[in-house]
Amino acid sequence: MFWLAFTILLSAARPGEAQWLFGGGGSTGLSSSGQNDANCGVPSVGLNARIIGGQYGSQGMFPWQVSLQNLAQGGSHGCGGSLFNNQWVITAGHCVEGMTNPGLWRVRVGLASLQYYENGEQEFSVSKIIMHPSYHASSAGFPRNDVALMKLSSPATVSNYVNNICLPDRDASVGTSNCLVSGWGVYDIQSQYWGQAPLSATLKWTYAPILDPGYCSQNYIWGSEMVSSIMVCAGYDHGQDDACNGDSGGPFICPSPDGTRWELQGIVSWGEQPCGAQYKPSAYTRVTAFKSWIQQTIQSN
């Protein structure tokens, strides 16, 4: 059984790693085109590359992270997403499947807490939702072409807390260990077994190293469902450090080749249920496979 629409669980220490401190965001405005702008992928708060037992994020650490909130469900957090430019959010197709009416959604950006309003966060209604035209479920029920775009009703304003993510020119290599996933999803492994799995009130993040698709396609892991050029498989054999329900649609990011900024390598798509199981890494939509569609759709809408 797998989850859709998934919190960051526990994370192990990674001693001896260097720090990335991608400096302050500056004052460059966000681009409204389908192209990266000069300031993308740069947080105002540096990320320390060593975490123990999971890590809570703060405002400005993931300025592209958004919360998609379903107004039909009382405005509760439904999925994550990534701000690509001043008016477009990249998320998972399954997050909006059957709910493509823009009036059903609210988007919050520039926040770390779902529970409290924070100075500097911005809130938007949605004017348009576009699912990938080839989105569908596989024969086993796994989403394919799992990507969608949301257009905000008005442009976001760049700040220390709000910035866009870069789209990559090429895939990050198998074995890259300093990629991260962030979100407000389910954060406690045991609560899933009790049937009471709360979302995290504060943004969390953890590592998710990129795994070889051939490894992930072995029968005791995910089988042939992972043999696909449109997916990224990432996580740990030991489980626990992972994404979960409520993180879907959110960013899977890796450092750029020159190490100066973050790039959106994946979109949280699906994983094991309950989350955090051994030998069940999570699956992410491979952004490079859909980069042209993303750019062309934004430019034409």
Buried (B, 14 or more C-beta within 10 A) or exposed (E): EBBBBBBBBBBBEBEEBEEBEBEEBEEEEBBBEBEBBEBBBBBBBBBEBEBEEBBBBBBBBBBBBBBBBBBEEEEEBBBBBBBBBBBBBBBBBBBBBEBBEBEBBBBBBBBBBBEEEBEBBBBBEBBBBBBBEEBEEEEEEBBBBBBBBBBBEEBBBBBBBBBBBBBBEEBBEBEBEBBBBBBBBBBBBEEBEEEEBEBBBBBBBBBBBBBEBEBBBEEEBBEEBBEBEBBBBBBBEEBBBBBBBBBBBBBBBBBBEEEEBBBBBBBBBBBBBBBBBEBBBBBBBBBBBBBEBBBEBBEEE
